[in-house]
């Protein structure tokens, strides 16, 4: 990575510790941008060199569009600051960030431990591509904590975490897992998409690699896709080399949109946090709801771990309904006006997603009989969202 934007060079940036101010200034070099507030969008493949010697010397610090540009450097540099990382790379999607990191850290004959609450496409990658490569995957209870030591094998090379799980919302005891991994030189990797670096910085707790689907909160508007991998020195070189070997490259427009999204991340997450908590507490009062899985609620079994490690919560959580018929659930969801169904989250729109994790969990048993609904709370007025769901519950009751 060219270091032009690896540290923000805005003269007002020095010694800034407040989050929203940092977000405005990270990844910016006003002098290099000729005074423009935003770093320029560089689109291109070919980099020209005026002489043979300049090509040998690296010219302007860039060799080929896929290997980097000032646009990429601006976002990577901003992520290094926010994540307290030695290096960050950009990929076309969150899943490609996960797969690139794992491919960079694992080889034939290795063993990886993966939390049972993991994002389902990550599990699919482990069960297909990694298996074909001769890498063994074992799934573990996300609440195992220090007990992970009993699952480590002689050939365990990576422990993969996701805290909280993006459907079931278990909080993992990350320091305990890191403490078991470090003496055995095992690399720890975490999917940190839910919290973002604003609410959790896993690298400061000894985790080696922090991954984000920047498609979610970094982009923030459901109009682009990007993945990020931020690493410490132990893992950074292997992951960057693998990304280059695989031809991994984020789109320049998506990169610029992610950089733009970072500027407002703090104020957006503040609303996501308060709105989601308001909805979660409201759902806890509904007779139709068995339980709400939101780690910032005192009712959550891992709430104390959440308070210890996280500085805030975001807009995604799950509610478990009491058992109802499929017809009743469909009547509720199909008639909603403001909560749409969709696989992603992190944008300005509110979403609802029915799911059943039982077919793809193997180390733990899903304890609930009723349907699970994952909510993402966007930026709509809360009264409108309450009214929409209230009418939905009326339809559910009418069919039940």
Number of C-alpha atoms within 10 A of each C-alpha: 19 17 13 18 23 25 21 22 18 14 10 10 16 11 7 11 9 8 13 16 14 21 21 18 24 27 31 27 23 17 12 14 13 11 10 12 13 18 24 15 15 15 12 11 13 11 14 13 16 8 10 10 10 13 16 9 11 12 16 12 17 19 17 13 16 18 16 22 24 23 21 28 25 27 27 31 27 24 27 22 20 18 25 17 24 19 24 27 30 28 24 22 21 24 20 22 27 25 18 22 27 21 17 18 20 21 14 12 13 19 22 25 21 24 25 25 29 25 15 15 12 18 19 13 16 21 15 11 13 23 15 12 15 14 20 19 19 18 20 23 19 25 18 16 18 16 14 20 16 9 12 20 13 8 13 23 21 23 25 21 27 26 25 24 22 20 23 20 22 24 26 23 20 23 16 16 21 23 17 18 23 14 8 14 12 19 22 25 28 24 27 23 26 25 22 26 20 18 17 21 21 26 21 12 14 18 24 24 28 29 24 27 28 30 27 24 29 28 26 25 17 15 11 20 22 26 27 29 32 28 28 21 12 13 20 22 15 16 25 22 13 17 23 14 10 11 12 19 21 21 19 20 15 20 28 22 22 25 29 19 19 26 18 17 22 20 11 21 23 14 16 25 18 16 21 22 22 14 18 24 13 12 20 17 11 13 10 17 18 19 21 23 23 28 24 21 17 12 13 17 14 21 16 15 16 24 14 9 18 19 13 18 26 25 29 27 28 23 23 21 21 15 16 16 13 13 11 18 21 15 20 22 22 13 15 20 14 18 22 16 16 12 7 13 23 28 23 17 17 22 22 22 18 17 12 15 14 12 7 13 19 15 15 15 11 13 7 15 13 18 19 25 20 21 24 26 31 27 15 14 9 15 9 12 20 16 14 18 21 15 15 22 21 14 20 21 15 11 15 14
